[in-house]
Amino acid sequence: MAQGALKVIKKSGTKKSLTPKKAAKKIIAPRKNSAIATAKLKKKHSSAIAVGTEKLLSSRVGHLEVLKGSRREIAKKEALKQAKERIAKRAEKSK
């Protein structure tokens, strides 16, 4: 028996997307109003818990790492404090 040529079968399937998986969002945002409100509260309280924990640990270690304000604001406050002390010392000497 003579047989014909073999049929070529193409693989069917989905095409690979052009965007890599790393660029995709990791967390899908909620769409229902109640879920949105819950997500906002969760985000707010989780950050408060983290700050509280940081303060607790730093107080036990002996130094406080959580500072209010940026580095520049803190430096500016310290400079003003030192300037006031210098002025007070000069005023005492002149009396």
ABEGO torsion letter per residue (X at the ends): XBBBBBBBBBBBEBBBBABBAAABBABBBBABAAAAAAAAAAAAAAAAAAAAAAAAAAAAAGBBABBBEBAAAAAAAAAAAAAAAAAAAAAAAAX
